[in-house]
Amino acid sequence: MSNETKRDVVEGLVEELANAYIALDGEGIGKELTNEEKQAYMKDYDNALPDDLPVITELISKYLIMRKRDRGDLVQALDEGTSFLLDGTQWESVQDWFWFSDVKDRVDTFARAWVLGVWRVEETGEIVKLEAEK
């Protein structure tokens, strides 16, 4: 594994493409990319979603949205009491998702979704993106 970030790789690619356009320009095929065009590509990259979004179930997605709207924190979300109801589903169902199989992977996945504020719903493939708080 290298120490390069994905952004480093994409910046290198944009630079290589710019050089290729310059080389082809002598044949009337290409043109030099302007700095503004390069920056536009990098802005699009910065605004794009990660390739490896966390995948959580629909029930957990609803739970995460609710906890975020309640302005709770990650620790509270992972440690909520058992008397909780979510869309008529006892909290035990939510708790089961966390604690009764692949505990570490599921907690890590939930935490990544929490921090990123974006995830894919397992059952539907829908991408859920929370609006940034003002």
ZAPAVEX-563333 format. One record per atom (N, C-alpha, C, O): residue in one letter; atom name; y, z, x. Coordinates in steps of 0.2 Angstrom, whole numbers, plus 5000, padded with zeros to 4 digits. Each point is the difference from the previous one (the first is absolute). Last residue first. Example, Ala and Ser with C-alpha at 12.3 -4.5 7.8 and 13.67 -1.06 7.14 Angstrom:
BEGIN
   type   atom      y      z      x
      s      N   4989   5035   5064
      s     CA   5006   5001   5004
      s      C   5005   5003   4996
      s      O   5006   5001   5003
      a      N   4966   4999   4999
      a     CA   5006   5000   4996
      a      C   5006   5000   5004
      a      O   4999   5003   5005
***
This chain:
BEGIN
   type   atom      y      z      x
      k      N   5117   5050   4868
      k     CA   5007   4999   5002
      k      C   5003   5007   5002
      k      O   5006   5000   5002
      e      N   4968   4989   4999
      e     CA   5005   5005   4997
      e      C   5007   4999   5002
      e      O   5001   4999   5006
      a      N   4980   4981   4993
      a     CA   5003   5005   5004
      a      C   5005   5005   4996
      a      O   5004   4998   4996
      e      N   4975   4989   4992
      e     CA   5007   4999   5002
      e      C   5002   5006   5005
      e      O   4998   5005   4999
      l      N   4977   4987   4999
      l     CA   5004   5004   4997
      l      C   5007   4998   5003
      l      O   5001   4998   5005
      k      N   4977   4987   4991
      k     CA   5005   5002   5005
      k      C   5005   5004   4996
      k      O   5003   4998   4996
      v      N   4971   4991   5001
      v     CA   5004   5004   4998
      v      C   5005   5002   5005
      v      O   4998   5002   5006
      i      N   4984   4978   4988
      i     CA   5003   5003   5006
      i      C   5006   5004   4996
      i      O   5004   4998   4996
      e      N   4971   4993   4995
      e     CA   5007   5000   4999
      e      C   5003   5004   5006
      e      O   4997   5005   5002
      g      N   4979   4991   4992
      g     CA   5003   4997   5006
      g      C   5008   5000   5000
      g      O   5003   4997   5004
      t      N   4979   5014   4981
      t     CA   5004   4994   4998
      t      C   5003   4996   5005
      t      O   5001   4994   4999
      e      N   4985   5026   5005
      e     CA   4997   4997   4994
      e      C   5004   4993   4998
      e      O   4996   4996   4998
      e      N   5012   5019   5020
      e     CA   4993   4997   5001
      e      C   4998   4996   4995
      e      O   4997   4995   5001
      v      N   5029   5008   5006
      v     CA   4995   5003   4996
      v      C   4993   4997   5000
      v      O   5000   4994   4999
      r      N   5020   5008   5021
      r     CA   4996   4995   4995
      r      C   4996   5004   4996
      r      O   4996   5005   5002
      w      N   5028   5002   5010
      w     CA   4993   5000   5001
      w      C   4997   4995   4995
      w      O   5004   4997   4996
      v      N   5020   5017   5014
      v     CA   4998   4994   4998
      v      C   4992   5000   5001
      v      O   4998   5003   5005
      g      N   5017   5014   5003
      g     CA   5003   4999   4994
      g      C   4998   4993   4997
      g      O   5003   4997   4995
      l      N   4993   5016   5027
      l     CA   5002   4993   4999
      l      C   5004   4998   4993
      l      O   5004   4996   5000
      v      N   4986   5026   5004
      v     CA   5005   4999   5005
      v      C   5003   4993   4999
      v      O   5006   4999   5000
      w      N   4976   5006   4986
      w     CA   5005   5005   4999
      w      C   5006   4998   5004
      w      O   5006   4999   4998
      a      N   4974   4990   5006
      a     CA   5003   4998   4994
      a      C   5006   5004   4998
      a      O   5005   4997   4999
      r      N   4982   5011   5019
      r     CA   5003   4994   5002
      r      C   5004   4996   4994
      r      O   5006   4998   5001
      a      N   4981   5022   4995
      a     CA   5006   5001   5004
      a      C   5004   4994   5002
      a      O   5006   5000   5000
      f      N   4973   4997   4989
      f     CA   5005   5003   4995
      f      C   5007   5002   5004
      f      O   5005   4998   4998
      t      N   4976   4995   5015
      t     CA   5002   4995   4996
      t      C   5006   5002   4995
      t      O   5005   4996   4999
      d      N   4984   5021   5014
      d     CA   5004   4995   5004
      d      C   5003   4994   4996
      d      O   5006   4999   5001
      v      N   4979   5015   4988
      v     CA   5006   5004   5001
      v      C   5005   4996   5004
      v      O   5006   4999   4999
      r      N   4973   4992   4998
      r     CA   5003   5000   4994
      r      C   5007   5004   5001
      r      O   5005   4997   4997
      d      N   4980   5002   5021
      d     CA   5002   4993   4999
      d      C   5005   5000   4993
      d      O   5005   4997   5000
      k      N   4984   5024   5006
      k     CA   5005   4998   5005
      k      C   5003   4993   4998
      k      O   5006   4999   5000
      v      N   4976   5008   4986
      v     CA   5006   5005   5000
      v      C   5005   4997   5005
      v      O   5006   4999   4997
      d      N   4972   4992   4993
      d     CA   5004   4997   5005
      d      C   5007   5004   5000
      d      O   5005   4997   5000
      s      N   4984   5011   4980
      s     CA   4996   4995   5004
      s      C   5006   4997   5005
      s      O   5005   4999   4998
      f      N   5000   5020   4987
      f     CA   4992   5000   5000
      f      C   4997   4994   5003
      f      O   4994   4999   4999
      w      N   5031   5007   4998
      w     CA   4996   5005   5004
      w      C   4992   4999   5000
      w      O   4997   5004   5004
      f      N   5022   4982   4986
      f     CA   5002   5003   5006
      f      C   4994   5003   5004
      f      O   4999   4998   5006
      w      N   4999   4995   4972
      w     CA   5001   4994   5004
      w      C   5001   5002   5007
      w      O   4998   4997   5005
      d      N   5000   5020   4978
      d     CA   4994   4997   5002
      d      C   5001   4994   5005
      d      O   4996   4999   5005
      q      N   5023   5010   4985
      q     CA   4997   5004   5005
      q      C   4994   4998   5003
      q      O   4998   5000   5006
      v      N   5010   4990   4975
      v     CA   5004   4998   5005
      v      C   4998   5004   5006
      v      O   4999   4997   5006
      s      N   4990   5008   4975
      s     CA   4999   4993   5002
      s      C   5004   4998   5006
      s      O   4997   4997   5004
      e      N   5007   5024   4986
      e     CA   4994   5000   5004
      e      C   4998   4993   5002
      e      O   4997   4999   5006
      w      N   5021   5006   4979
      w     CA   5002   5000   5007
      w      C   4994   5000   5005
      w      O   5000   4997   5005
      q      N   4999   4993   4969
      q     CA   5000   5007   5004
      q      C   5001   4999   5007
      q      O   4998   4995   5003
      t      N   5010   4987   4978
      t     CA   4995   5002   5005
      t      C   5001   5006   5004
      t      O   5005   5001   5002
      g      N   5010   4989   4982
      g     CA   4995   5002   4996
      g      C   4994   5002   5005
      g      O   4994   5002   4998
      d      N   5026   4990   5011
      d     CA   4998   4995   4995
      d      C   4994   5002   4997
      d      O   4995   4996   4999
      l      N   5009   5021   5017
      l     CA   5003   4994   5001
      l      C   4997   4995   4996
      l      O   4994   4998   5000
      l      N   5007   5031   5004
      l     CA   4998   4994   4996
      l      C   5004   4994   5002
      l      O   5006   5000   5001
      f      N   4987   5026   5010
      f     CA   5004   4994   5000
      f      C   4997   4995   4995
      f      O   4994   4998   5001
      s      N   4998   5024   5009
      s     CA   5002   5000   4993
      s      C   5004   4994   4998
      s      O   5002   4999   4994
      t      N   4990   5008   5028
      t     CA   4995   4996   4997
      t      C   5002   5000   4992
      t      O   4996   4997   4996
      g      N   5022   5004   5026
      g     CA   4995   5004   4997
      g      C   4996   4996   4995
      g      O   5001   4994   4999
      e      N   5010   4996   5024
      e     CA   5002   5002   4994
      e      C   4994   5004   4996
      e      O   4994   4999   5002
      d      N   5010   4990   5021
      d     CA   4997   5007   4999
      d      C   5002   5003   4993
      d      O   5001   5006   4999
      l      N   5005   4972   5011
      l     CA   4993   5001   5002
      l      C   4997   5007   4998
      l      O   4994   5000   5000
      a      N   5029   4994   4996
      a     CA   4996   4995   4996
      a      C   4993   5001   5002
      a      O   4995   4999   4996
      q      N   5021   5015   5015
      q     CA   4999   5002   4993
      q      C   4995   4995   4996
      q      O   4996   5002   4996
      v      N   5010   4992   5026
      v     CA   4996   5006   5000
      v      C   4999   5002   4993
      v      O   4994   5002   4998
      l      N   5021   4981   5005
      l     CA   4993   4998   5001
      l      C   4995   5006   5000
      l      O   4995   4999   4997
      d      N   5028   5003   4989
      d     CA   4998   4998   5007
      d      C   4993   4999   5001
      d      O   4996   5001   4995
      g      N   5021   4997   4982
      g     CA   4996   5004   5004
      g      C   4999   4997   5007
      g      O   5003   4995   5002
      r      N   5010   4997   4978
      r     CA   5003   5002   5007
      r      C   4996   5005   5003
      r      O   5003   5004   5004
      d      N   4993   4983   4976
      d     CA   5001   5007   4999
      d      C   5003   5003   5007
      d      O   5002   5006   5000
      r      N   4991   4972   4999
      r     CA   5006   5000   4995
      r      C   5002   5008   4999
      r      O   5005   5001   4999
      k      N   4976   4994   5015
      k     CA   5006   4998   5003
      k      C   5006   5000   4996
      k      O   5005   5003   5002
      r      N   4974   5002   4989
      r     CA   5002   5005   5005
      r      C   5006   4998   5003
      r      O   5004   5005   5001
      m      N   4987   4979   4984
      m     CA   5002   5006   4997
      m      C   5003   5006   5004
      m      O   5005   5003   4999
      i      N   4984   4977   5010
      i     CA   5007   4999   4997
      i      C   5003   5006   4997
      i      O   5006   5001   5001
      l      N   4972   5001   5007
      l     CA   5005   5000   5006
      l      C   5007   4998   4997
      l      O   5005   5003   5002
      y      N   4977   4997   4983
      y     CA   5001   5007   5002
      y      C   5006   5000   5006
      y      O   5004   5004   5000
      k      N   4988   4975   4992
      k     CA   5004   5003   4994
      k      C   5002   5007   5003
      k      O   5005   5003   4999
      s      N   4980   4986   5015
      s     CA   5006   4997   5000
      s      C   5005   5003   4995
      s      O   5006   5001   5001
      i      N   4972   5006   4999
      i     CA   5003   5003   5005
      i      C   5007   4996   5001
      i      O   5005   5004   5002
      l      N   4981   4987   4982
      l     CA   5002   5007   4998
      l      C   5004   5004   5006
      l      O   5005   5003   4998
      e      N   4986   4975   5006
      e     CA   5006   5000   4995
      e      C   5002   5007   4998
      e      O   5006   5001   4999
      t      N   4983   4996   5025
      t     CA   4998   4998   4993
      t      C   5006   5001   4995
      t      O   5006   5002   5002
      i      N   4997   4990   5024
      i     CA   4999   5006   4997
      i      C   4998   4998   4992
      i      O   5002   4995   4998
      v      N   5004   4995   5029
      v     CA   4997   4998   4994
      v      C   4998   5007   4996
      v      O   4996   5004   5003
      p      N   5023   4988   5018
      p     CA   4994   5004   4998
      p      C   4998   4998   4993
      p      O   5004   4998   4996
      l      N   5006   4984   5021
      l     CA   5002   5005   4995
      l      C   4994   5004   4998
      l      O   4994   4998   5000
      d      N   5010   4984   5019
      d     CA   4995   5005   4998
      d      C   5002   5005   4996
      d      O   5000   5006   5001
      d      N   5015   4977   5006
      d     CA   4994   4996   4999
      d      C   4995   5005   4997
      d      O   4995   4998   4996
      p      N   5031   5007   5001
      p     CA   4995   5001   5005
      p      C   4994   4996   4997
      p      O   4998   4999   4995
      l      N   5025   4993   4996
      l     CA   4996   5006   4999
      l      C   4995   5000   5006
      l      O   4998   4994   5002
      a      N   5027   4995   5000
      a     CA   4993   4998   4997
      a      C   4996   5007   5000
      a      O   5001   5004   5004
      n      N   5022   4993   5006
      n     CA   4999   5002   4993
      n      C   4994   4999   4996
      n      O   4998   5002   4995
      d      N   5006   4993   5029
      d     CA   5002   5007   4999
      d      C   4999   5002   4992
      d      O   4998   5005   4999
      y      N   5000   4972   5007
      y     CA   4994   5004   5002
      y      C   5001   5007   4999
      y      O   4996   5004   4998
      d      N   5022   4982   4997
      d     CA   4994   4999   4996
      d      C   4994   5004   5002
      d      O   4997   5003   4995
      k      N   5021   4997   5020
      k     CA   5002   5004   4994
      k      C   4994   4999   4994
      k      O   4998   5005   4997
      m      N   5000   4982   5022
      m     CA   4999   5007   5002
      m      C   5002   5004   4994
      m      O   4996   5005   4999
      y      N   5009   4972   5000
      y     CA   4993   5001   5000
      y      C   4998   5008   5001
      y      O   4995   5002   4997
      a      N   5027   4992   5004
      a     CA   4998   5000   4993
      a      C   4993   5001   5000
      a      O   4997   5003   4996
      q      N   5013   4995   5025
      q     CA   5001   5007   4997
      q      C   4998   5000   4993
      q      O   4997   5005   4997
      k      N   5002   4975   5015
      k     CA   4995   5004   5002
      k      C   5000   5007   4997
      k      O   4996   5003   4998
      e      N   5020   4981   4996
      e     CA   4994   4998   4997
      e      C   4994   5005   5003
      e      O   4996   5002   4996
      e      N   5026   5000   5013
      e     CA   5000   5003   4993
      e      C   4993   4998   4997
      e      O   4998   5004   4996
      n      N   5006   4988   5026
      n     CA   4999   5007   5000
      n      C   5000   5003   4993
      n      O   4996   5005   4998
      t      N   4997   4970   5004
      t     CA   5006   5004   5002
      t      C   4998   5007   5000
      t      O   4995   5002   4997
      l      N   4989   4977   5009
      l     CA   5001   5005   4995
      l      C   5006   5004   5002
      l      O   5001   5002   5006
      e      N   4994   4972   5001
      e     CA   5000   5007   5002
      e      C   5002   5005   4994
      e      O   5004   4998   4996
      k      N   4982   4978   5001
      k     CA   5007   5003   5001
      k      C   5000   5007   5002
      k      O   4995   5003   4999
      g      N   4988   4973   4999
      g     CA   5001   5007   4998
      g      C   5008   5001   5002
      g      O   5004   4996   5001
      i      N   4986   4982   5001
      i     CA   4996   5003   4995
      i      C   5003   5007   4998
      i      O   5000   5002   4994
      g      N   5006   4980   5023
      g     CA   5003   5000   4993
      g      C   4996   5003   4995
      g      O   5002   4999   4994
      e      N   4994   5001   5030
      e     CA   4997   4995   4996
      e      C   5003   4999   4993
      e      O   4997   4996   4997
      g      N   5011   5021   5018
      g     CA   5000   4994   5004
      g      C   4997   4994   4996
      g      O   5002   4994   5001
      d      N   4995   5028   4990
      d     CA   5007   4997   4999
      d      C   5001   4993   5004
      d      O   5003   4996   4997
      l      N   4979   5020   5005
      l     CA   4998   4994   4996
      l      C   5007   4997   4999
      l      O   5000   4994   4998
      a      N   5001   5026   5014
      a     CA   4996   4995   5004
      a      C   4999   4994   4996
      a      O   5000   4994   5003
      i      N   5010   5024   4986
      i     CA   5004   4997   5005
      i      C   4997   4995   5004
      i      O   5003   4995   5001
      y      N   4985   5017   4983
      y     CA   5004   4995   4997
      y      C   5005   4997   5005
      y      O   5002   4994   5000
      a      N   4983   5022   5008
      a     CA   4997   4994   4998
      a      C   5004   4995   4997
      a      O   5000   4994   5001
      n      N   5009   5028   5004
      n     CA   4999   4996   5006
      n      C   4996   4993   4998
      n      O   5002   4995   5003
      a      N   5000   5020   4980
      a     CA   5007   4998   5001
      a      C   4999   4996   5007
      a      O   5004   4994   5000
      l      N   4977   5017   4993
      l     CA   5002   4994   4996
      l      C   5006   4997   5001
      l      O   5001   4994   5000
      e      N   4993   5025   5012
      e     CA   4996   4995   5002
      e      C   5002   4994   4996
      e      O   5000   4994   5002
      e      N   5010   5026   4992
      e     CA   5003   4997   5006
      e      C   4996   4994   5003
      e      O   5003   4995   5002
      v      N   4989   5017   4979
      v     CA   5006   4996   4998
      v      C   5003   4997   5006
      v      O   5003   4995   5000
      l      N   4978   5018   5004
      l     CA   4999   4994   4997
      l      C   5006   4996   4998
      l      O   5000   4994   5001
      g      N   5003   5028   5008
      g     CA   4997   4995   5005
      g      C   4998   4993   4997
      g      O   5002   4995   5003
      e      N   5004   5023   4983
      e     CA   5006   4998   5003
      e      C   4998   4994   5006
      e      O   5004   4996   5001
      v      N   4979   5014   4987
      v     CA   5003   4996   4996
      v      C   5007   4997   5003
      v      O   5001   4994   5000
      v      N   4986   5023   5011
      v     CA   4996   4994   4999
      v      C   5004   4994   4997
      v      O   5000   4995   5002
      d      N   5009   5027   4998
      d     CA   5000   4997   5007
      d      C   4997   4993   5000
      d      O   5002   4995   5003
      r      N   4996   5019   4978
      r     CA   5007   4996   5000
      r      C   5000   4997   5007
      r      O   5003   4995   5000
      k      N   4978   5018   4996
      k     CA   5000   4993   4996
      k      C   5007   4997   5001
      k      O   5000   4994   5000
      t      N   4995   5022   5020
      t     CA   5000   5001   4993
      t      C   5000   4993   4997
      t      O   5000   4995   5003
      e      N   4990   5013   5021
      e     CA   5005   4996   4996
      e      C   4999   5002   4993
      e      O   4995   5001   4997
      n      N   4992   5007   5021
      n     CA   5005   5005   4998
      n      C   5005   4996   4996
      n      O   5006   5002   4998
      s      N   4967   4992   5004
      s     CA   5006   5000   5004
      s      C   5005   5005   4997
      s      O   4999   5003   4994
      m      N   4973   4996   5006
      m     CA   5006   5000   4996
      m      C   5006   5000   5005
      m      O   5000   5004   5005
***
